Amino acid sequence: MRILVTGAGGFIGRNLTKAIASEGHEVIALDNNSRGKLDTLRGIKNVKTVNSDVLDAGSVEQYSEGIDAIYHLAYINGTKYFYSIPDRVLEIGIIGTHNILKACLKQNVTRFYLASSSEVYHHADQIPTDETVECKIPDMENPRYSYGGGKIACELMTINYLRNSNTQYVIFRPHNVYGPEMGFEHVLPDLIKKIYHQCKLKNTNKLEIKIQGDGSDTRAFIYIDDAIHAMKVCTLDNSESGIYHIGNNHEISIKELVRTIAKVMGLNITIINSEKPLGGTPRRCPDNNKIRALGFEQRVTLEDGLQKTINYYWDQYKIRKDK
């Protein structure tokens, strides 16, 4: 197949591109490279990189010609950006998705796969959360919800633009995907950085680490390799349109996560609580029965995934000279 991946320079986009290219598919990897690492995909067999922007309707239409399937991942992620540039988050999300969907229809692309997010639920009414639980925005004036609100809009656009077309669509909602090379803005890299600096300063295995809130917030983490496997199961291996969770159902508190990291690293960590930003989600755990019914099973344990992630970031913080 000829497959277009937008946002191919991002964490999930890079890994997805490599995975589907390794199976023999011809991949057009598109990204404006403002925050991603598109250059790391150059020279990979079956991958053609394109430095372009989903806001450029003409470019999107051009690179959609002759394409069998589109994975649309282009978006702005990172909590700090939800607060600092919410207008840009919404612009990329809504206008970019509009351009991709219009190109998809004009070029008769037969499969369209949208990356949504667990952020569409905010305070989910049901934990574990299945795909039928209500999506919502609790506070229109809080810029944090530019991300979740934009994703809800993208889902609505996908379903309704393609409703009476011949294009199969799949909307997948990733839940806390982690692993090496995920950037430096997310909870795990931030925790690892704090631990690294404490180790450098104190030269001891007894540390004090400050976290947001009291550590009672929960998440269910899925390692990047498992996430990519789940995405392929519900997209390329699946002929039915629908919405699917990408995640596992092992819920863990942030406090427990820090303790697990400490165990993996052989450290004794005391947790120090601090103020939590407004708008944070207290619990997030998907019901993944729908994706498991298609054949997905988790392969990487949390401890094994954390070990791989810690090893990568520990080296990166050394390279970055303690930044």
N, C-alpha and C positions, 0 to 999 in steps of 0.2 A: 504494500500500500504506500501511497504518497501522503504523508501526514505533516500538517502545519502545527507547530507548537508556539503559541504566543507567550511572552514572559519566560522564554527558554533560558534566560540568563539567571533566573532566580534559583533558590535552593531546590524546590521541588521540580521546577522546569528543567534544570540541568540533569538531575537524576533520571527524570522521566525520558528526556531526549536520548540519553545514553542507553537506557534500557530498551526502548523500542527500536533504536537503530541497531543494537546488537542482535536483534531478532530478524534483521534483514529488511526492515521498512526504510524507505527513503524519507528523511526528515528535513523539513525546512524549519530552522530554529530562529525565530524572530524575537528581537528585544531591542529597546532603544538604548540599552546598556547604561542607563543613568545610575542604577544601583546594583545591577546584576553582574555576572561574570561570563558574558557571552564568549569572550576570547578563549575560555577553557574548553569550549566545544570545537574549536577550529582544529582541523586535521583528523577528526574522528571519522571513521568509515561510515558512509551513508548519511552524513550530516552536512547540510549547507547552512551556514550562519548568515543572517540578514540583520544588519543594524537599521531598524526602522521602528516606527511608533504606531500603536493601534489607533492613535488619534488622527493619523493620516489615512483617510478613507481610500484614496487612490492606491496607496501602497498596499493596504490590506487586501483590496480587491485584486490587485495584480498577483500577489503571492498566494491567493486562494484559488487561482485558476489551475485546473487539473488536479486538485487535491481531493483525496478520498475521505479524509477525516481531519477535523480541527480540534486540538486541545487548547482551550482558551484559559490561560493562567495569568495573563498580564494584569497586574494590580499593584497597589502600593501597600506593603505590609510593614509591621513594626508599630507597636503601640504609641511611641512618641510622635509618629507621623499622623496618627488619627487626631491628636490634639493640636499639632502645629500646622498642618496643611490639609485640613478636612476638605477644602474645596478641590484641591488637586486629587485627593483620594476618590472623590465622587466623579470628577471629570474623567479620570482614567477608567473607572469602573463602568459608568453609565454610557458615556459617549464611545468609549472603546468597544464595549460589548455591542452597542448599536451598530457600529461600523463592521464588526466581525460577522454579526448575524446577517446584515444586509449582503455582505460579500458571499457568505455561505449560501444564501438563497439564489443570488444572481449567478453564481458559478456552479450551482447544483451539487454542492458537497453533500454526500449521503449520510455523514455522521458528524455530530457536533457534541463535544464534551466540555462542560463548563465546570471550572473549579470554583466552588462556593466556599463556605466556611461554617464552623460551629458557632461563630459569632452571631449568626442569624437568630439564635434562640435567646441570647442573653440569659435571663433567669428562667431556665426551662421549667415548665410546669411538671415535668416528669423526669426522674433520674433512675436508671439509665434512660436516655432520651432516644426515642425512635424517630423515623423520618416523617411521621405524621404530626408530631408535636408542633404547636403554633409558633411561627416566627414573629418577632415583635421588636419594636423600638420603644423603650420605656420613657425616654426623655429627648425630645426633638432638639433641645437647646444644648445638649452635651455633645461636643465635637467628637468624642470617642465613637459615637454611633454612626459616624460617616462611613466607617468600614462595614459594620454589620448591615446598616441600612442600604449601602450601595450593593452589597451582595444580594440582599432580598430583591432589589430592583433588577439586578442581573438575572436572577432566577425567573422573575415574572416575565422579563423580556424574552428569555429563551423559550419558555413554555408557550407563550402567546405568539411570538414571531413564527415559531415552527409548528404550531398546533395543526394547521391544515396543509402542511408541506410533506414532501417525501423524505425529509431528513430525520433520521433517528437522533434523539438527544439523550444524554445522560448528564445529570447534575450530581457531582460528588462533593461531599462536605467533609474536608479533612478536620481531624480533631487532634491538635497538639502533636504534629509531626516533628521529630527531632533527629539529630545526627550531626556528623562532621560537616563543616562548611555551610552551616545554616545562617551565617551572619553573626552579628554581635549584639543585636537588640533584644533577643528573646530571653526567657527566664533561665534556661539552662546555661547558655554561654555567660550570662550575667553572674549566676551563682559560681560557676567555675572560675571566673575572673576574680571575684571576691576572695575565694579560697586561695587562689594562686598568690594574690597580693599579701594575704595574711601569712601564708607560708614563707614568702620572701622576707617579710618584715620581722617575723617572730622566730623563725627557724625552729619551730616546734610543731608537734602533731596535735597540740591543744589550741583550738581556734575559737574566736567569737565571730559569727557571721550575721549581719543585719539583713532582714528580709522585710518585704512590704506586708503590713498587717500582722496577724498573729500566727500565720502559717496554717490556718484551718481550711483555707480555700483548697479545693480539690481539682485535679485534672486526671485524664487518662491518656498516657503518652504512647505513641506508636513510632517505632524506629523507621527511618526513611526507606530502607529496603522492603519492609513489610508494607509500608504505605504505597510504594510503587507497584508492588505485587497486587494489592487490593484494587488500585486504579485500573490496572490491566484487566483484572477479573471482571469488573463491572462495566468496562468500556469495550475494548477490542474483542474480548471473549464473550460478550453479551449482546444479544440482538434485540433486547427490550428497552424502550425508553423508560426513564424513571429517575428517582432520587436515591442516592446511596451514601451511607456514612463510611468514611475512611478512618478507622480507629479500632482500638481494642477496648474491652469493657472492664479493665482493671483500674479502678479509681484509687488515687493516692493523693494525700494532702501534701502541700508544699513542705510542711514540716517533715513529713515522712520522706519526701524526696531528698531533702538535705541530708537526712540520716542515712539514706541509701547511698548517696554520693560519698558520705563520710566512710561508710563501710567499704565501698569499692576502693577508696583511696587510702584506707587504713588510718583515718584521722578521728580525733575526738572533737566534735564541733558543738559549741553552745550557741543556740539561736537567740538573736536579739530582735525583738519586734519593733516595727516602726509604723508610721501612718500609711494607709493605703489610699491611692488615688480614687476619686469618685468614679463610679461606673464599672468597677471591676466585677467579674462574674464569680460568685462564691463556689459554685459546683459546676463541673462539666464532665460528663461521662456518656458516651454514646451507647445505645443498643446497637450492636453490630450483627444481629441475627440475619438481616437481609443480605449483607455481603457474604456472610459465612454460608448461606444457603446456595450461593453461586460457586462455592469451593474455596473461599479464603480461610486460611488459618495462620495465626501469628507464628512466626518462626524465630524471632529474636526476643529474648527476655529483656526486661528492663535493666537488669544488672549488666548483661552483656552489651546492650546498646549504650548504656552510660559509660562503660569502660572504653568503648571505641570513641565516643564523643569526647570524654575527658582527655584521652591520649592526644587527640587532634588539637583541642583548644589549649592544652597545656603547652604544646609546642608553639602554637600561634602566639600566645601571650609572651613567650620568650622572644620570638621573632619581632613582635611589635614593641619590644623594649619597654615592657610594663605599662603600656598605654591603656 
